[in-house]
């Protein structure tokens, strides 16, 4: 990797809060910057692979006002891209013609890939559905000008939160400046899991449902969520009887003062055909008449389509044209900031991270199909950050380019050519392997075997539940579910993939046997790239998503230990609709909990320690075998390695 001696702006995370404030100060004195000709003699190249009006023109205007000049390809379809030139090559070449590159691309992570090949600073003007940090600078500056500061503000993010890159950069920034965030997503366009995960991991934000009546002027069928830096609430399961929790949540948000609505258009260009339907929140005359929104400003990164009525234009609260106008002073300030940093040789502070790149020919790949590592592998090496404290003590891979996250299933040791399923107790061993570049990560056993890896043997196994016991546990839990949930039509049995999903299907079948009626069964995927919630059996792909509103959900998993998996499942559930209640059924409760969740239905309690491993083996998953639950101790995979289980 080449040694970079300048600053890029790819993600809003590349700037500290102090630096953002510094840029705002520079923007305040844009007139002085103009007369100082801060970019005199410098050239900016704009490379826009996607349409743009504001971002491109305000960048070009900013550069010219700073006394610099601009070169540009009027249309990237008229560039060598159509001849098959990679983004890496384009970046390399153009950086020898210019002093700074401003790039917009339709692939997630493409601008990061280009920055790795460019010899000058690169600025991200929007990469796929990932980030748009300079829009965020304009948004924060606008908010600060209007409201006097950022800390403690409550901003409602509306519309397509899934594909809107401006949204993603902005929520991270708002979290950093300690603002409250309320999300009001169009159906099926909620904030992606990787964004929520980062909000929680890096900023300690967690989310709770908001009483939807509170935002009724803009909400139709959508539920709102409240993301807050203050921790008190929920994410313990709520059942009908836990109305206390519900009330606490309602009172928490009913006192909120809404400072701003940030509206966005539906990003149709990033959607598959057939997924663009459904209701969408709108802001219009009704909103303006609401007393409680009298001091709520309305923002929009523009262009708008029909989600924001022109009636708001004339109102003092509609500030989106001002927000667009700030694009010039903010981008002047940013360019000046980056040129100054380069001149004084300041480089970005190194973040202490565990970087991973497979030492083997085969290795993990990003599961986001729009990630540059998949769309143009020759421009981006498959690199990840390893995050060690994920769901259930899981090991998470974070794609360096697009930020999507995936759970590691199988790990191997390069020297001894052995592999095993990842387990939290192996964390120290894995870190030691990583340091020596001896860590292999596999997507499948087939992949490991193709590279001639053999499985590790673990300690002796003891069966703690046999087939008959498992069957009667499923029957008993099903009986209790029937007893507690009198309205079977509302019932939704939702299993956590993979084992929980298999158990959910068994409970579903058992309920059908007992009640002569088939309940709806679905599964939930916590780390994956595709749909998070789906029906079982997966029917018609055109069918509407599973409806969670007012349902009685039985969340099913095989084993509960730390409770983090359940917490993540709850996050997805709350984000996707407002059930009446959620109850938890687990086959095995291992005791110990990091997160305050208590299962409502337990097959068997098997208190066990961190160095033990409980595995539920179900015949559907491991053909040939009978159902059983086994317990065994973990032994360090490689003798003499420091990473003994704690
Ligand atoms: C946004 C973008 O391109 O992401 N526009 C902008 O830069 N102001 C928003 C959008 O296209 O919806």
Boltz pocket constraint, residues with backbone or C-beta under 6 A from the ligand:
constraints:
  - pocket:
      binder: B
      contacts: [[A, 51], [A, 54], [A, 55], [A, 125], [A, 126], [A, 132], [A, 135], [A, 165], [A, 166], [A, 264], [A, 265], [A, 301], [A, 302], [A, 303]]
      max_distance: 6.0
